[in-house]
Amino acid sequence: MAFATETVYGLGGNAFNTQAVAGIFEAKQRPHFDPLIVHLADTTSLPLVVNHVPEVAQKLIDRFWPGPLTLVLPKQPELSDLVTAGLPSVAVRIPAHPLARELIRQSGVPIAAPSANPFGRISPTTAQHVIDFLEGRIDAVLDGGNCDVGIESTVLSCSDSGEVRLLRPGGLTIEEIEEVVGPIVRQQPTILDQNGPQSSPGMLAQHYAPRTPLQIVTDWPQTEDDLALGVLSFTPIENPERYGQVEVLSESGSLPEATAHFFAALRRLDESPVTRIFAKAFPEVGLGRALNDRLHRAAAGTSHSSH
């Protein structure tokens, strides 16, 4: 079943039922080396999937759960290796969306759930996006409206030594995290093996991609009118009528607003008649880091594709 969270729509199954988890991978066409995030209704369920919580992780849990933060922690041996790509750790979070938590409560089990879209493609932020992507492949969609955050959770690994490492930027900013635990290891992970177990969901270099080729530019093209060109812009641009379609993410330059609109806008451009999409990088602060991460992976994912 697909369901709404505050980040994006997830495709969920019982984390302790290998057949259900296998069904998630099949519906998404997701490679088994890419682990899933396990979603909980509350912290009382944490010992079911995690066998140890470092002190620094507990600080983050106390401050940011429920919310768009995923922690990679040592897993319980009973948890299926299919969920964790055979790794000794599990990615886990408590979603902030009340509908998601109620679904997990009523199911009575932790729910393993990646985004409810075909693997590597644009993440869904409405129930209709899920239906368009996966109709006929899944049983149902629990409609919780538009996703408030609109981008996947931030993923951190935490060690007993107190080190916190960023594995994926997302809906919780580094600035907010560092207010609680001090400096974290910020460098982007190096993808050493695109076909080996990933230490976190969403670490593949090509991901979140439209079918239409996407290029990141420093300036908008200043040529003649180009109706074959789509533009994805943080703020309003001059002469938008020159392009086939322009998607402005925030009239006021608000990063949270831009984040909430990002995937839906990218999807509209992908479904339009344009044959190329141009985008500029976002300010490298706050949620801009997560948006730049998605933008670069989307561009990498369309480098050899066509509409």
SULGI-V408980 format. One record per run of one state. SS is the DSSP state (~ for helix, > for strand, _ for the rest). FROM is the first residue (numbers start at 0). TO is the last residue. If there is no record, write none. Layout:
BEGIN
[[SS,FROM,TO] [SS,FROM,TO]]
END
This chain:
BEGIN
[[_,0,0] [>,1,2] [_,3,8] [>,9,13] [_,14,16] [~,17,27] [_,28,35] [>,36,39] [_,40,41] [~,42,48] [>,49,49] [_,50,53] [~,54,63] [_,64,67] [>,68,74] [_,75,79] [~,80,83] [_,84,87] [>,88,93] [_,94,96] [~,97,106] [_,107,109] [>,110,114] [_,115,119] [>,120,120] [_,121,125] [~,126,133] [_,134,139] [>,140,141] [_,142,152] [>,153,157] [_,158,162] [>,163,167] [_,168,172] [~,173,180] [_,181,183] [>,184,184] [_,185,207] [>,208,208] [_,209,211] [>,212,216] [_,217,224] [>,225,232] [_,233,238] [~,239,241] [>,242,247] [_,248,253] [~,254,270] [_,271,274] [>,275,279] [_,280,285] [~,286,300] [_,301,306]]
END
